Amino acid sequence: MTNNNERTKMPDTLTHDESLDTSGFLCPLPVYQAGQVLIRLAPGQVLRLVTTDRGSLQDIPALARQRGDELLAVEDHGATQLFWIRKNA
């Protein structure tokens, strides 16, 4: 896990406050670890999540909905998936 002190500018104009790479982990670990990071973030901060578990394409949007957070973007690159999630109040 990488903790960014400064917001990182993404090529597609998305920024994030913290990044979590769960590559190699299967469900439920990406969901669990993302939830733990989101708990720590302040409202409005953004988590960039990298996964390699294709099930995350359904699991992470469900996590965001259940927590009341905003799923800003999803990129599916086949072997990897990227998610940007903004923590809501």
C-alpha positions, 0 to 999 in steps of 0.5 A, a space after each residue: 500500500 502506498 500512502 501519498 502525502 500529495 494528491 497524484 494527478 492521473 492522466 485522465 484528470 482523476 486524482 487520488 489521495 491514497 493508493 492500494 494495490 491488491 494485485 494477486 489477492 482474491 475475494 474477499 481481500 480486495 474488498 476488505 482491504 479497500 474498506 479498511 482504507 476508506 474508513 481511514 480516509 477523510 470525507 472527500 478523499 479519493 482511493 485509487 484501487 488496483 485489483 487482479 480479481 475479475 470479481 472485483 468488477 462487481 464487488 467494488 461497486 457494491 462496496 461503494 454503494 453499501 458504504 455510500 461512497 462514490 465510484 468515480 471511475 473504473 478501468 478494466 484492463 483485462 488482467 488488472 482493474 482500477 477503481 477510483 472511490 471518493 469517500 462520502 461523509 
